[in-house]
Amino acid sequence: MSSPDLILDVLCVGAGFAGIFELYRLRSLGYSTKVFEAEEDIGGVWWRNCYPGARVDSVVPVYEFSDEKVWRDWSWSEIYPGWKELRRYFQHVDEKLDVRKDIVFNRKVVSAKWNADNDRWLVKSQDGFVVSARFFLLCVGNTSKIYIPDIPGLDRFRGACHHTARWPQEGIDLHGKRVAVIGTGASGVQRTPNIAFPMRQKSIDDDASRTMKHDVYSLVFRRRKQTSGGHSYASYPKNSSDATLEERFLFYEDLWSRTGGLQVFSANYQDMQWNQQANNEFYQFWRSKVLERLQSPKFRAILAPEIPPHPVGAKRSSLEISYFDTFNLPNVDLIDLGQDPIIEITANGILTADGKEREFDVIILATGFDAMTGGITQINIEGTDGISISDKWARGVRTYLGMMTAKFPNLFFIYGPGAPTAFSNGPTCIELQGEWINACIKDMMEKKLTRIEPLLEAEEEWQNEVLESMSSSLLSAPTSVFMGKNIPGKVSEPLSYVGGIPKYTELCRKKMENGFEGFSRSSIL
């Protein structure tokens, strides 16, 4: 790799929540820091996802930075903000933190190689720009690499075809068009059989916003560190078997009708994730609610089958406002690809196994992501043994504390594999990991240490911790993104730590207090 065009203390990749948090904090510590962002503006996932209906499924103020400098004079208009408002929020963040001046846009990082002669990473971008960085931070999130199934004929379709996470910035005029949506995960539900809960969207007026900031915000930011999912709520501290049938169903009804949102499951009885009988009972409650809204027997059988397709919570649940009502419209049809899979995409539409070719003007791929690892492994990062991180993880993902991996010194990743990622609120996990990484870098800089790397035995120890956290749960669904099962050929294994934010934070804290236990640290100076 050629000589560097720029020498830095820290290079971050990605200008979403994690990249902005790290840039601001590390810069304030006095370290030369830059962010390279492949897209043309800040926002991360909220720059890429701008399809109609895209919005966050965590409520505010849980889903935002905890820095009072940012939230003090920002007001949300609704508790589940849409992508347009989230973009305005990131512009506000820039106004307050002045991060844009140290972000290079339209610069996609394609490769990185460790230089043992000076304990630095040489990082190359698509435009040929090379950076030498002491520390290399991947702030790419867990859904930055899209997944498009290998469907025959996809390239021959004459109409428009877009993945939801690559929606054209100028939008698409769908008026009067024949539209096919492939996929029923979170993007598919928002765009138009996943287990979806009622969103219970609410507006926030100026008075409510002022009251929340005065009375609630500081409490929420402290509270979200105390709950398993990094939200302001936790599971109900009682097993379902300890409640009567009447008590349980009244409790379900209250969660459904009054609260809504992810709380419908996550604030439910504490044994809901591991007790199959309790989970099945709640599924039947959910099913009864969905059947009330569906008119077609065919759609009822597909969208709310009598036998659960997977345990509730074993695939990411979606939030909806009018999703199920859409299927009562005369111009909407539903094809169960489990019964009639796609044979091919034709020039004019989609041919399925029932022999029917349905013609469309637009195909929308709501087919998800190579989550947790894809955003990292799509960069050709070569470790100290000459093996890329992609090749290493192809045999099974190994991390230490969900922030580093052996043979890749000074390389950190945030909100990725091996951390509470998939089971936590994004900003909560990002800030906790970011604070740990920043303290680690600060300690090394002060002690003039130039290299940190996890030990292989510590990596295996952490893998056992991740496996143990998942072992008694019901989270390994047949196509679960939590296990990597949605990607053909990907090793099926737990990709997130399920022990919860408080335990994770404590484990990471202890490793640091014990002299960075499980790490090898050294200096070339």
TARAWO-V38262 format. One line per field, one symbol per residue. ss: DSSP state (h for helix, s for strand, l for the rest). A space follows every 10 residues. Layout:
ss = ???
This chain:
ss = lllllsssss ssslllhhhh hhhhhhhhll llssssllll llllhhhhll llllslllll lllllllhhh hllllllsll lshhhhhhhh hhhhhhhllh hhssllllss ssssslllls ssssslllls ssssssssll lllllsllll lllhhhllls ssshhhllll llllllllss sslllhhhhh hllllsssll llsllhhhhh hhhhhlhhhh hhhlllllll lllllslllh hhllhhhhhh hhhhhhhhhl llhhhhllsl lllllhhhhh hhhhhhhhhh hlllllhhhh hhhlllllll lllllllsss llhhhhllll llllllllll lsssslllss ssllllsssl lsssslllsl lllhhhhlls sslllllshh hhhhllllls lllsllllll ssslllllll hhhllhhhhh hhhhhhhhhh hhhhhhllll sssslhhhhh hhhhhhhhhh hlllllllll hhhlllllll llllllllll hhhhhhhhhh hhhlllllss sslll
